[in-house]
Amino acid sequence: MSEDVNKSEEALRKLVRVLEAAVRAGANSVGLEREGEDLMVVHYFGSRGQAEGPIPKEMEQAVLEEIVSRAGFAGKPRGEMHLSLLGTEYKVVVDERENFGESSFNLTLKKSSGGGKRSARTPPPN
C-alpha cells in the first residue's frame, strides 16, 4: 500500500510541476496528448499551442491516474480539482476527450476566487 501512496505522491508532484511551469509561462491551459509513444505536455495560450516535452515514461500512467482520481470524473468527460500552484489557489477544469482512439486531457487553469474546496498540497520532496 505504501508503494501506491508513494507513487501517487510522486505523480502529484510531477503534475504540480507541469502546471506550475504553465502558470509561469502564462498559459491558460495544458494539454496532455499522445504523440507517437510519448505523452506530450502542451501549453496553450488561447488557440496557440506550444509543445513542452514528454512526461517521463515511468510516470505517465501514475500521472494520468492521479488526474482521473482527483478530477472525480465518475463516468463524465469533465471534472475539476483544486490545487495550490506557486502559492495561488487554482481550480483546474479537466476535460477528457478521444483523440484517434487515445484519451487526451485538457487542463484549464482558473485562479480560485476564494472559498470553495480546499486544494491539494504538494507532498514534500523525498
C-alpha positions in Angstrom: 0.0 0.0 0.0 2.8 2.5 0.9 4.3 1.9 -2.6 0.9 3.0 -4.1 0.9 6.1 -1.8 4.4 7.0 -2.7 3.6 6.6 -6.5 0.5 8.8 -6.0 2.5 11.5 -4.2 5.3 11.4 -6.8 2.6 11.7 -9.6 1.0 14.6 -7.8 4.4 16.4 -7.5 5.0 15.8 -11.2 1.6 17.1 -12.1 2.0 20.2 -10.0 5.4 20.9 -11.6 3.9 20.7 -15.0 1.0 23.0 -14.1 3.3 25.5 -12.3 5.5 25.6 -15.5 2.4 26.5 -17.4 1.4 29.2 -14.9 5.0 30.7 -15.1 4.8 30.7 -18.9 1.4 32.5 -18.9 -0.6 29.6 -20.4 -4.3 29.4 -19.8 -4.4 25.6 -20.2 -2.3 22.5 -20.5 -2.8 19.6 -22.9 -1.6 16.0 -22.3 -1.7 14.3 -25.7 -0.2 11.2 -27.2 2.4 11.9 -29.9 3.7 8.5 -31.1 4.7 6.6 -27.9 5.1 9.8 -25.8 2.6 11.6 -23.6 3.4 15.2 -24.5 2.8 18.3 -22.4 1.4 21.3 -24.5 0.9 24.8 -23.1 -2.0 26.6 -24.7 -2.1 30.4 -25.0 -5.6 30.9 -26.3 -5.8 28.9 -29.5 -2.0 28.7 -29.9 -0.2 25.6 -28.5 3.5 25.1 -27.6 4.9 21.6 -27.1 6.9 21.5 -23.9 8.1 17.9 -24.0 7.0 14.5 -22.8 6.0 13.2 -19.3 8.7 10.7 -18.3 7.6 7.2 -19.4 7.9 5.8 -15.9 5.5 8.5 -14.7 2.9 8.5 -17.5 0.4 6.1 -16.1 0.6 7.4 -12.5 0.1 11.0 -13.6 -3.0 10.0 -15.7 -4.4 8.0 -12.8 -3.8 11.0 -10.4 -5.7 13.3 -12.8 -8.6 10.9 -13.1 -8.7 10.3 -9.4 -8.5 14.0 -8.3 -10.8 15.3 -11.0 -13.6 13.0 -10.0 -14.8 12.0 -13.5 -17.3 9.3 -12.3 -18.3 8.5 -15.9 -18.3 12.1 -17.1 -15.9 13.6 -19.6 -15.3 16.7 -17.4 -14.1 17.1 -13.8 -12.2 19.6 -11.7 -9.6 19.6 -9.0 -8.3 22.3 -6.7 -4.5 22.8 -6.4 -2.1 25.4 -4.9 0.3 26.4 -7.7 3.1 28.9 -6.9 1.3 30.0 -3.8 -2.0 30.7 -5.5 -5.1 28.6 -5.4 -6.4 27.3 -8.7 -9.4 25.4 -9.9 -8.2 23.1 -12.7 -11.0 22.1 -15.0 -10.2 18.8 -16.7 -11.7 17.7 -20.0 -11.1 14.2 -21.3 -11.5 13.5 -25.0 -10.8 10.9 -27.6 -8.0 11.6 -30.0 -7.5 8.9 -32.6 -8.6 6.2 -30.1 -6.4 7.5 -27.3 -7.6 9.6 -24.3 -6.2 13.1 -24.1 -6.7 15.7 -21.5 -7.1 19.4 -21.4 -6.5 21.1 -18.0 -7.8 24.7 -17.9 -6.2 26.8 -15.2 -8.5 29.2 -13.3 -7.5 31.2 -10.3 -9.8 30.5 -7.4 -11.9 33.4 -6.2 -11.7 32.3 -2.6 -13.8 29.9 -0.5 -14.8 26.6 -2.0 -13.0 23.3 -1.7 -9.6 23.0 -0.1 -6.7 22.5 -2.5 -4.4 19.5 -2.5 -1.0 20.4 -1.2 2.1 19.2 -2.9 3.8 16.5 -0.8 7.3 17.4 0.3 10.2 16.1 -1.9 11.8 12.8 -0.8 
